[in-house]
Amino acid sequence: MPPRILRLAYISEFLLALLTILTFWSEIGGQDHLDLMPWYTKLVLSAGLAFAVVMVTASSVADEKALNRKALVWIAIIAAILAAMAAITYYYHLHENDDQQEESETPNPVARLAPNERPLGEPLRSLGASATARFGLPVPKA
């Protein structure tokens, strides 16, 4: 096969692998965890993995045997990059709430009714004639 076509095939494979890696990483690891990671971590790991996938293909095409020593080395590199991706995603999963302030151990104060206030569920008319006096409303003149 001419080298021009092989280069085009490898570039296409790299771009397709990059798209696939980022899609699967966000689906499997969770988009929230990826959003917490710095951009250079995602760039290095995803581009490195896509490059390793292309190198497995290139080393398989270059030799008569498809699964040769170079291909196996690149497969081992792929496994190491995948393990690093999993470890970093797990780290961000564990530390996703670290930037939020810790809630205090003291309980919130409970609201109490003042002696002249009505309970929330009790309607005004059930309080009778003293309702206007309780709430400081003007007493209607008869």
Rosetta silent file (secondary structure, phi, psi, omega in degrees, C-alpha in Angstrom):
SEQUENCE: MPPRILRLAYISEFLLALLTILTFWSEIGGQDHLDLMPWYTKLVLSAGLAFAVVMVTASSVADEKALNRKALVWIAIIAAILAAMAAITYYYHLHENDDQQEESETPNPVARLAPNERPLGEPLRSLGASATARFGLPVPKA
SCORE:     score description
SCORE:     0.000 S_00000001
   1 L     0.000  138.353 -179.762    0.000    0.000    0.000 S_00000001
   2 L   -64.736  146.972 -177.577    1.379    3.463   -0.817 S_00000001
   3 H   -62.161  -29.929  178.739    2.656    5.492    2.166 S_00000001
   4 H   -60.901  -45.307 -178.654    0.283    8.375    1.397 S_00000001
   5 H   -68.154  -39.091  177.485   -2.765    6.193    1.889 S_00000001
   6 H   -63.000  -42.650  177.812   -1.284    4.643    5.042 S_00000001
   7 H   -61.109  -43.089  178.524   -0.615    8.099    6.513 S_00000001
   8 H   -63.419  -40.199  178.698   -4.168    9.167    5.736 S_00000001
   9 H   -65.826  -40.884  179.381   -5.493    5.958    7.302 S_00000001
  10 H   -67.363  -40.057  177.413   -3.379    6.465   10.447 S_00000001
  11 H   -64.300  -43.408  178.166   -4.485   10.094   10.808 S_00000001
  12 H   -63.356  -40.405  178.268   -8.118    9.056   10.393 S_00000001
  13 H   -65.037  -39.617  178.860   -7.648    6.285   12.935 S_00000001
  14 H   -61.841  -46.665 -178.898   -6.041    8.725   15.398 S_00000001
  15 H   -66.108  -40.744  178.021   -8.930   11.203   15.126 S_00000001
  16 H   -66.705  -39.964  177.921  -11.543    8.468   15.386 S_00000001
  17 H   -65.790  -39.251  179.068   -9.739    6.931   18.372 S_00000001
  18 H   -63.313  -44.346  177.875   -9.524   10.327   20.072 S_00000001
  19 H   -63.148  -43.884 -179.314  -13.240   10.920   19.638 S_00000001
  20 H   -66.251  -41.186 -179.242  -14.075    7.426   20.849 S_00000001
  21 H   -62.863  -47.704 -178.782  -11.767    7.640   23.868 S_00000001
  22 H   -65.721  -36.683  178.566  -13.225   10.939   25.077 S_00000001
  23 H   -66.997  -47.913 -179.546  -16.783    9.711   24.555 S_00000001
  24 H   -66.591  -36.401  179.718  -16.232    6.445   26.410 S_00000001
  25 H   -64.457  -40.471  178.879  -14.285    8.164   29.188 S_00000001
  26 H   -72.450  -31.872  178.492  -17.130   10.567   29.845 S_00000001
  27 H   -74.450  -42.302 -176.411  -19.719    7.776   29.709 S_00000001
  28 H   -81.762  -47.358 -176.918  -17.827    5.308   31.883 S_00000001
  29 H   -82.854  -21.921 -178.910  -16.053    7.666   34.280 S_00000001
  30 L    99.833  129.085 -177.991  -18.779   10.274   34.439 S_00000001
  31 H   -65.537  -31.538  179.529  -18.816   13.716   32.889 S_00000001
  32 H   -62.594  -38.552  179.364  -18.860   15.382   36.318 S_00000001
  33 H   -71.590  -35.913  177.277  -15.504   13.843   37.187 S_00000001
  34 H   -67.422  -33.435  179.442  -14.039   14.875   33.841 S_00000001
  35 H   -66.957  -26.318  178.995  -15.223   18.428   34.414 S_00000001
  36 H   -79.789  -20.826 -177.145  -13.190   18.559   37.628 S_00000001
  37 L   -76.674  147.939  173.499   -9.961   17.447   35.912 S_00000001
  38 L   -69.193  153.353 -173.345   -7.534   19.962   34.463 S_00000001
  39 H   -64.575  -33.613 -176.597   -7.521   20.113   30.673 S_00000001
  40 H   -69.820  -28.021  176.971   -3.896   19.008   30.309 S_00000001
  41 H   -66.956  -46.000  178.822   -4.573   15.736   32.130 S_00000001
  42 H   -65.552  -38.447 -179.344   -7.357   14.842   29.721 S_00000001
  43 H   -64.356  -49.067 -176.566   -5.268   15.977   26.733 S_00000001
  44 H   -64.813  -46.574 -176.849   -2.173   13.965   27.619 S_00000001
  45 H   -69.356  -44.210 -177.838   -4.006   10.770   28.518 S_00000001
  46 H   -71.645  -40.458  177.568   -6.495   10.765   25.638 S_00000001
  47 H   -68.835  -36.976  176.807   -3.945   11.796   22.983 S_00000001
  48 H   -64.362  -40.145  178.958   -1.436    9.288   24.375 S_00000001
  49 H   -68.468  -41.146  178.133   -4.004    6.507   24.243 S_00000001
  50 H   -64.555  -40.051  176.996   -5.046    7.410   20.701 S_00000001
  51 H   -63.815  -41.547  179.289   -1.381    7.482   19.639 S_00000001
  52 H   -64.538  -36.527  177.636   -0.781    4.077   21.237 S_00000001
  53 H   -64.775  -41.743  178.361   -3.787    2.635   19.373 S_00000001
  54 H   -65.944  -37.121 -179.972   -2.383    3.942   16.077 S_00000001
  55 H   -69.535  -31.470  173.706    1.045    2.504   16.918 S_00000001
  56 H   -63.197  -44.157  178.981   -0.475   -0.930   17.540 S_00000001
  57 H   -64.407  -45.074 -178.470   -2.030   -0.738   14.086 S_00000001
  58 H   -64.286  -40.985  179.267    1.172    0.526   12.478 S_00000001
  59 H   -71.553  -28.399  176.155    3.329   -2.179   14.077 S_00000001
  60 H   -72.737  -34.960  179.959    0.813   -4.844   13.052 S_00000001
  61 H   -74.409  -33.434 -174.505    0.818   -3.615    9.451 S_00000001
  62 H   -71.036  -26.352 -175.866    4.623   -3.360    9.279 S_00000001
  63 L  -110.858  163.584  178.357    5.312   -7.007   10.091 S_00000001
  64 L   -68.702  -41.860  177.788    4.030  -10.263    8.609 S_00000001
  65 L   -83.322  132.912 -177.946    2.644  -11.393   11.924 S_00000001
  66 L   -71.251  -36.554 -178.519   -0.143   -9.160   13.147 S_00000001
  67 L  -106.300   80.756 -178.855    0.585   -9.763   16.823 S_00000001
  68 L  -102.147 -174.110 -175.408    4.338   -9.189   17.039 S_00000001
  69 H   -63.487  -42.592  179.758    6.621   -7.972   19.830 S_00000001
  70 H   -63.675  -41.068  179.178    6.148   -4.256   19.055 S_00000001
  71 H   -63.241  -39.977  178.737    2.384   -4.634   18.982 S_00000001
  72 H   -66.616  -35.510  176.259    2.435   -6.376   22.359 S_00000001
  73 H   -64.916  -42.969  179.484    4.567   -3.594   23.843 S_00000001
  74 H   -68.261  -32.252  175.444    2.082   -0.997   22.576 S_00000001
  75 H   -66.365  -38.338  176.072   -0.810   -3.046   23.967 S_00000001
  76 H   -65.181  -37.898  176.742    0.931   -3.014   27.360 S_00000001
  77 H   -65.112  -39.219  176.464    1.307    0.773   27.067 S_00000001
  78 H   -60.508  -43.918  179.060   -2.419    1.004   26.279 S_00000001
  79 H   -63.263  -38.132  179.125   -3.194   -0.997   29.418 S_00000001
  80 H   -67.603  -40.562  178.806   -0.976    1.307   31.501 S_00000001
  81 H   -67.020  -40.485  177.214   -2.650    4.442   30.113 S_00000001
  82 H   -62.962  -38.557  177.289   -6.099    2.958   30.761 S_00000001
  83 H   -65.977  -38.748  177.519   -5.083    2.168   34.342 S_00000001
  84 H   -66.205  -39.489  177.568   -3.855    5.753   34.791 S_00000001
  85 H   -62.633  -42.909  179.692   -7.137    7.081   33.396 S_00000001
  86 H   -65.967  -41.746 -178.942   -9.097    4.902   35.813 S_00000001
  87 H   -65.883  -42.042 -179.754   -6.942    5.914   38.795 S_00000001
  88 H   -68.480  -39.935  177.493   -7.229    9.634   38.043 S_00000001
  89 H   -64.101  -40.166  178.077  -10.982    9.385   37.516 S_00000001
  90 H   -65.753  -37.978  177.619  -11.326    7.518   40.812 S_00000001
  91 H   -61.122  -46.247  179.770   -9.228   10.172   42.560 S_00000001
  92 H   -70.670  -25.314  174.263  -11.536   12.926   41.320 S_00000001
  93 H   -67.153  -41.221 -179.343  -14.537   10.811   42.293 S_00000001
  94 H   -71.088  -31.270 -173.026  -13.259   10.620   45.876 S_00000001
  95 L  -111.077   25.077 -177.395  -12.373   14.314   46.098 S_00000001
  96 L   -73.296  -22.045 -179.074  -15.250   15.919   44.200 S_00000001
  97 L  -106.383   12.186 -177.365  -16.748   17.516   47.336 S_00000001
  98 L   -70.625  -26.127 -177.219  -13.501   18.659   48.955 S_00000001
  99 L   -81.008  -11.091  178.060  -13.828   22.242   47.763 S_00000001
 100 L   -84.676  149.888 -179.661  -17.155   22.741   49.521 S_00000001
 101 L   -71.080  144.553  177.955  -17.179   23.959   53.107 S_00000001
 102 L   -71.762  140.578  177.615  -17.781   21.388   55.762 S_00000001
 103 L   -73.980  141.512 -178.628  -21.135   21.686   57.467 S_00000001
 104 L   -72.437  154.290 -178.175  -20.881   22.674   61.100 S_00000001
 105 L   -81.001  -15.035 -179.522  -21.737   20.152   63.749 S_00000001
 106 L   -76.753  135.814 -178.799  -23.960   22.582   65.659 S_00000001
 107 L   -71.758  156.619  176.378  -27.611   22.172   64.838 S_00000001
 108 L   -69.279  144.513  178.824  -29.598   24.989   63.291 S_00000001
 109 L   -66.325  145.031 -178.740  -31.634   26.998   65.773 S_00000001
 110 L   -92.626  134.268  179.416  -35.267   26.022   65.956 S_00000001
 111 L   -74.929  137.241  177.511  -37.826   28.772   65.402 S_00000001
 112 L  -118.775  153.129  177.570  -40.209   29.325   68.289 S_00000001
 113 L   -84.747  137.721  173.275  -43.509   31.134   68.360 S_00000001
 114 L   -73.456  159.764 -175.763  -43.796   34.274   70.377 S_00000001
 115 L   -59.885  -28.213 -177.291  -46.662   34.234   72.886 S_00000001
 116 L   -97.152    7.883 -179.701  -48.860   36.503   70.752 S_00000001
 117 L   -98.344  151.218  178.711  -48.369   34.708   67.412 S_00000001
 118 L   -90.708  151.539  174.146  -50.707   32.122   65.957 S_00000001
 119 L   -64.460  153.953 -174.616  -49.503   28.721   64.785 S_00000001
 120 L   -62.834  -37.256 -175.624  -48.977   28.463   61.028 S_00000001
 121 L   -83.634   -8.345 -174.446  -51.730   25.958   60.372 S_00000001
 122 L   -90.729  124.056 -179.753  -54.397   27.689   62.433 S_00000001
 123 L   -72.334  160.520 -177.340  -56.723   30.002   60.491 S_00000001
 124 H   -66.857  -38.941 -174.773  -57.517   33.481   61.784 S_00000001
 125 H   -67.035  -21.457  179.977  -61.267   33.010   62.198 S_00000001
 126 H   -76.824  -13.142  179.826  -60.815   30.199   64.679 S_00000001
 127 H   -80.001  -13.591  176.068  -59.119   32.569   67.070 S_00000001
 128 L    81.078 -154.330 -174.638  -62.369   34.446   67.639 S_00000001
 129 L   -71.932  -22.969 -177.679  -62.718   38.081   68.590 S_00000001
 130 H   -78.189   -2.913 -178.265  -59.336   38.274   70.230 S_00000001
 131 H   -62.827  -41.183 -178.884  -57.608   37.744   66.874 S_00000001
 132 H   -66.759  -35.742  179.232  -57.590   41.414   66.044 S_00000001
 133 H   -72.924  -35.510 -179.014  -56.123   42.294   69.397 S_00000001
 134 H   -63.944  -41.648 -173.908  -53.496   39.522   69.182 S_00000001
 135 L   -94.097    6.111  177.341  -52.116   40.709   65.863 S_00000001
 136 L    75.036   20.297  179.631  -52.267   44.385   66.664 S_00000001
 137 L   -82.967  150.706  177.839  -55.045   45.044   64.198 S_00000001
 138 L   -65.962  139.495 -179.564  -57.459   47.877   64.854 S_00000001
 139 L   -80.542  126.247  179.747  -60.626   46.740   66.534 S_00000001
 140 L   -68.444  140.096  179.879  -63.669   47.496   64.366 S_00000001
 141 L   -85.579  135.903 -178.546  -66.170   49.827   65.971 S_00000001
 142 L   -90.703    0.000    0.000  -69.710   48.525   66.187 S_00000001
